[in-house]
Amino acid sequence: MFVSLRAVFAASVLALSTLIALPASAGTLQCAPFARQVSGIDIHGNANSWWGQAKGRYARGHEPRVGAVLSFSSSRSMPVGHVAMVSKVVSDREVLLTHANWSYRGGIERDVRAVDVSPNNDWTDVRVWYGPIGGLGLRSNPANGFIYADAPKVSDQPVRIASAETAGGAPLRAAF
């Protein structure tokens, strides 16, 4: 009997470890592909890389807007960060998020509450609704800010085009 209990225990541990260690490619919905799909922001890779990848490609900031992606930083509890789309702006310090893989592994949550708790009111520290407790999570989460679906603004300065004019009657020649 002791041997069979050990075998059952070992099989249980093995089964649980495979559930915990499943890669994203195993069919579990992850936050980054879901955020890309619902927001239209075409960034790939782990969520903690989105903020850096957005630089120069998408406008970024600290003001919540519908359709923007809130980029969470890496932390001890979120080593690869997190991304979530803003589905509604309630106030300058509260939004509703639509995201995947937060409260439940691979689950999608729509219009869940997120509150800015940062001391400078800049969305760098956020508490998010967590399903298992039915309220805001017990800890806050570090965030980078918002990535906006529209492209970054271009300078209003006029574009100057180089010309091949002559100086003193001799044509100017390029160095290349």
C-alpha positions as CSV (number, residue, x, y, z in Angstrom):
1,M,0.0,0.0,0.0
2,F,2.8,2.4,0.8
3,V,4.3,1.9,-2.6
4,S,1.0,2.6,-4.4
5,L,0.6,5.8,-2.3
6,R,4.0,7.0,-3.4
7,A,3.2,6.2,-7.0
8,V,-0.1,8.2,-6.8
9,F,1.7,11.1,-5.1
10,A,4.5,11.1,-7.7
11,A,2.0,11.0,-10.5
12,S,0.0,13.9,-9.0
13,V,3.1,16.0,-8.6
14,L,4.1,15.3,-12.2
15,A,0.7,16.2,-13.5
16,L,0.6,19.4,-11.5
17,S,4.1,20.4,-12.6
18,T,3.1,20.1,-16.2
19,L,0.1,22.4,-15.6
20,I,2.3,25.0,-14.0
21,A,5.1,24.9,-16.6
22,L,3.0,25.0,-19.8
23,P,4.6,27.4,-22.3
24,A,2.4,30.0,-24.1
25,S,2.5,27.9,-27.3
26,A,0.6,25.1,-25.4
27,G,-2.8,26.8,-26.1
28,T,-3.2,28.9,-22.9
29,L,-4.3,32.4,-23.8
30,Q,-1.7,34.9,-22.8
31,C,-2.1,38.7,-22.1
32,A,0.2,40.0,-24.9
33,P,-1.5,38.3,-27.9
34,F,-4.9,39.1,-26.5
35,A,-4.0,42.8,-26.0
36,R,-2.5,42.9,-29.5
37,Q,-5.8,41.5,-30.9
38,V,-8.2,43.8,-29.0
39,S,-6.2,47.0,-29.3
40,G,-4.6,46.8,-32.7
41,I,-1.2,47.6,-31.3
42,D,1.1,45.4,-33.3
43,I,3.8,44.6,-30.7
44,H,5.1,41.1,-30.1
45,G,7.0,39.4,-27.3
46,N,6.6,39.4,-23.6
47,A,4.5,42.1,-22.0
48,N,7.5,43.6,-20.2
49,S,9.1,44.4,-23.5
50,W,6.1,46.3,-24.9
51,W,6.9,49.7,-23.4
52,G,10.4,49.8,-24.9
53,Q,9.2,48.4,-28.3
54,A,6.5,51.1,-28.5
55,K,9.1,53.9,-28.3
56,G,9.1,55.7,-31.6
57,R,6.3,53.4,-33.0
58,Y,3.4,54.4,-30.9
59,A,2.6,57.4,-28.7
60,R,3.1,56.7,-25.0
61,G,2.0,58.5,-21.9
62,H,0.4,58.6,-18.5
63,E,-3.2,59.6,-19.4
64,P,-5.8,56.8,-19.7
65,R,-7.6,56.6,-23.0
66,V,-10.1,54.0,-24.4
67,G,-8.2,51.6,-26.6
68,A,-4.8,52.3,-25.0
69,V,-2.8,49.5,-23.6
70,L,-1.7,49.8,-20.0
71,S,1.8,48.3,-19.8
72,F,2.8,46.8,-16.4
73,S,6.5,46.4,-15.5
74,S,8.2,43.3,-14.5
75,S,8.1,42.5,-10.8
76,R,8.7,39.6,-8.5
77,S,5.1,38.5,-8.9
78,M,4.9,39.3,-12.6
79,P,8.4,38.5,-14.1
80,V,7.2,39.0,-17.7
81,G,5.0,42.0,-16.9
82,H,1.4,42.3,-18.1
83,V,-0.6,44.3,-20.7
84,A,-4.3,45.2,-20.7
85,M,-6.5,47.3,-22.9
86,V,-8.5,50.2,-21.4
87,S,-12.1,49.6,-22.2
88,K,-13.5,52.6,-20.3
89,V,-12.1,55.6,-18.5
90,V,-14.1,56.1,-15.3
91,S,-12.0,59.0,-14.0
92,D,-8.4,60.2,-14.2
93,R,-7.5,57.6,-11.5
94,E,-9.8,54.8,-12.4
95,V,-10.4,52.7,-15.6
96,L,-12.0,49.5,-16.7
97,L,-9.6,47.0,-18.3
98,T,-10.2,44.1,-20.7
99,H,-7.4,41.6,-20.5
100,A,-6.4,37.9,-20.4
101,N,-4.5,35.7,-18.0
102,W,-4.9,37.8,-14.9
103,S,-7.3,36.3,-12.3
104,Y,-7.6,32.9,-14.0
105,R,-5.1,31.1,-16.1
106,G,-5.9,31.8,-19.7
107,G,-9.2,33.5,-18.8
108,I,-10.5,36.7,-20.4
109,E,-11.9,39.4,-18.2
110,R,-13.8,42.4,-19.6
111,D,-14.4,45.7,-17.9
112,V,-12.6,45.0,-14.6
113,R,-11.7,47.9,-12.3
114,A,-8.2,49.2,-12.1
115,V,-7.2,52.1,-9.9
116,D,-4.1,54.4,-10.0
117,V,-2.5,54.4,-6.5
118,S,0.7,56.1,-7.5
119,P,1.8,59.0,-5.4
120,N,2.2,61.3,-8.4
121,N,-1.1,60.3,-10.1
122,D,0.8,59.0,-13.1
123,W,-0.3,55.4,-13.4
124,T,3.0,53.9,-12.3
125,D,1.4,51.9,-9.5
126,V,-1.9,50.2,-10.1
127,R,-4.3,48.0,-8.2
128,V,-6.4,45.7,-10.4
129,W,-9.6,43.7,-9.7
130,Y,-8.8,40.1,-8.9
131,G,-11.5,37.5,-9.5
132,P,-10.6,35.0,-6.7
133,I,-11.2,37.6,-4.0
134,G,-14.0,39.5,-5.8
135,G,-12.3,42.9,-5.4
136,L,-9.2,44.9,-6.0
137,G,-6.1,42.9,-5.5
138,L,-4.3,43.0,-2.2
139,R,-1.1,44.4,-3.8
140,S,-0.3,47.1,-6.2
141,N,1.5,46.5,-9.5
142,P,4.3,48.6,-11.0
143,A,3.3,50.0,-14.4
144,N,5.1,52.0,-17.2
145,G,2.1,53.9,-18.5
146,F,-0.2,53.7,-21.6
147,I,0.6,52.8,-25.2
148,Y,-1.8,54.6,-27.5
149,A,-3.0,52.9,-30.7
150,D,-2.3,56.0,-32.8
151,A,1.1,56.6,-34.2
152,P,3.4,59.1,-32.4
153,K,2.9,62.7,-33.4
154,V,5.1,64.1,-36.1
155,S,6.8,67.4,-35.7
156,D,5.0,70.5,-37.0
157,Q,8.2,71.9,-38.4
158,P,8.3,72.1,-42.2
159,V,10.5,69.6,-44.0
160,R,13.6,71.0,-45.7
161,I,14.7,69.3,-48.9
162,A,18.3,69.5,-50.0
163,S,18.9,70.8,-53.4
164,A,21.8,70.7,-55.9
165,E,22.1,74.4,-56.3
166,T,25.4,75.9,-57.4
167,A,27.6,78.1,-55.3
168,G,29.6,80.7,-57.3
169,G,28.9,79.0,-60.6
170,A,30.3,75.6,-59.7
171,P,27.8,72.7,-58.8
172,L,28.0,71.4,-55.3
173,R,29.0,67.8,-55.1
174,A,28.0,65.4,-52.5
175,A,30.7,63.5,-50.6
176,F,29.1,60.2,-51.5
